[in-house]
Structures are given as structure tokens and as C-alpha cells.
Amino acid sequence: MIKLRRRDFIRTSLFGGIAAATMPASVLASWGEETKVAVDTNAKVSLVTGKNRAEMAFNALQPFAKEIAQAVGNRRIVVKPNMVEINIPLCATHKDTIEGILEFYKSINKLENVVIGESVAFGQAMPSYDYYGYIPLAEKYKVKLLDLDEHPFRIHYVTNELDAQPKPIRVSALLADRDNYVMSVARMKTHNNVVVTLSLKNVVLGSPIKDPGYTSHLAPNATSGKWFMHGNGYRAINYNMYSLAYRVRPDLAFIDGYEGMEGHGPTEGTPVDHRVCVAGLDWMAVDRVGIELMGVDPTIIGYLKYCSEAGMGQFDLSKIDILGEKLADHIKSYKLAPNIDKQLQWMTPINRNQKS
């Protein structure tokens, strides 16, 4: 186990230094002074292919059945799907994938512990569940569908690239509570701010909540923690995702790459017929395998670079044991978003004479 204390959380940087100086002690106390991240130096990731999403999801999780059942115990399982908009199927976790996951939990006698929770970026959770076919699944498996915007929250501070001042946001307590067992079910996609969407991003950018009924995160409005999370710049959003990962991260990571998205993700890209999925207990190892499957250079993804440097998981591909299919047989080169050059600004210092 690696202990990550507050001094590690506050990186020596333009953003971190200011946040440390102004973050209220009461907020730090509410989170706790330290958190622990379990790092498996020889992480295992399952890679499965096939023609049926539900079967693929079940089979990808099966190698970890014993460990998952033991880790869950009597804890509540919060399954976090990936829904960005209410009516774009390519951007959202497919219902068949969720069905395979629910069948898996049923097989290990943990189905009674499961809830599905989401805070949709553009829209509301309940209409999204309806549109994407989750409601019949919830009825079939007797699991609850939750709108995270309507449930308790904790305060977290993020930074804004324009003024480098900390901003308070509300973060879903269901995802932040380490007594819950959080499963990220991401869609394999490119992204127009942080290069790719994988398991960590699905949780950290999905956890900031907005007022119930609020339908967008684009307006600079205090009701939307998602807007502040983006930080008005490519440097800030990568830093904010890294900082929140200390508090909100998957216990179980799953990436659905049956049909990926390339180009202008996370909502306006085009489909990639990939027919893969990956799963594992080390979210960073799962994301690292996902990056490789997408044919993306892992060094250009800022938030994952920060998390790997902080020792949050296994990022060295040579130390990841891939179960199932051979990785090299299933790599596709995803087209990145058209603004990729701007996204890479996180690699350079801020030029105060030039806007992002």
C-alpha cells in the first residue's frame, strides 16, 4: 500500500500552491488528511473480444471474481456508466454491457448491493436511462437507478487557468465515499480536452454534480461543478482530474471498446468497430492497456501522466499481465480530436500574454 498524504496532493505548481494556501481546513478535514491507494506492481488486466457485448463484459470480469467478491463484502456497489448526452448512443455505455455486468454480480451473489449512478453532462440522468434502455434492466435485476445530482455531495477545490484561484465544486458523495465499491464502466473514446476517455476520466469528470434539472455544464454557473472542473484551459483540466483522483477513483475499472469513438469525442466522433473490452482492479493498468489498444501515445495524456508519477497505479505496460487475448492483435489507431495541438498545451508553461 502507498500512502498519499495531503502534501502529495498539493503539487508544487502554479495551481497547487495557490490551492494549498486557500483551501479551508474544514474542507480538508471532511475528506480526511490522507487516503490510501493500493498499487499492484504486477497488475492484471483482462482483454476480451467477441460478438456479444453482454458475454464479453461477463467474461472480462470473471478472472477477478474471487477478488471482487472479497473486496465488496457488504459494501454498496456503485456502477458508474458513461453518459454524456441524452440521445447520442455512441457516447454512452450500452445497455448490453450493463446487463453482462449485472449478470456477473449475480453470479458472485452481490447483485443486491448494486446501484447505478450517473450525473449526465448535457441533460438529466433519468431521461438518459430511459433513452438508453436501462429502465427494463433495472426492473429485471432489481437494481436502483440514481441521479447523482439529487444525492449528497462533498466539497472539493479545483483551479481555474485564467486566474489560478481555487474554486469549490460539489462532488458526488456516492462516488467519493471509500466505503462504497465504485465501478467505472467507460466507453472507449477520444476526447476534445484530455485526449481520451477511459475508466478514470469517466469517474472524475462524472463526479462533479449540478443542480437537479440543470441540463448543461458549459455555462460559467455555480450550479455546475463540471464547468469549473474543466478549468478554462487544458492545463487546469488535467491538473484538476489528477487532484480529484486522490479522492474519487474506480475500485474496479471496465472499458467497453466493442464500438469505440474516434475524432471529435466525446460526443461528435465517428464509430470504430473494435470489438474489445478490458477490465481489472488497477484502474491505471486498465487505462494503460486501453491507450495501447487505441494506438495513442501514452505520454501525451496529462492527467494520467500526473497520476502515474504520483504512484496511483501501474502504468508500465511491461509490468501488466494481460489475461485473455493478445494485445498486439487488437490495436487500432484512433484518429484524435482535431484540436489535439491545443490539448497538448498542458505540456508547456502558461504564457500570460497568450490565452489558451
Secondary structure, DSSP 4 states (H G I P E B T S, - for coil): -EEEEHHHHS-SSHHHHHHHHHS-HHHHHHH-SEEEE---TT-EEEEEE-S-HHHHHHHHHGGGHHHHHHHHTTPPEEEE---SBTT-GGGS--HHHHHHHHHHHHHTT-GGGEEEEE--SBS-HHHHHHHTTHHHHHHHHT-EEEEGGGS-EEEEEEE-TTT--EEEEEEEHHHH-TTSEEEEEEEEEEETTTEEE-HHHHHHTTSB-B-TT---S-S--TTBHHHHHHTTSHHHHHHHHHHHHTTS--SEEEEEEEEEEESSTTTS-EEEEEEEEEEES-HHHHHHHHHHHTT--GGG-HHHHHHHHTT-S---GGG-EEEES-GGGG---PPPPTTHHHHGGGGS---TTS--
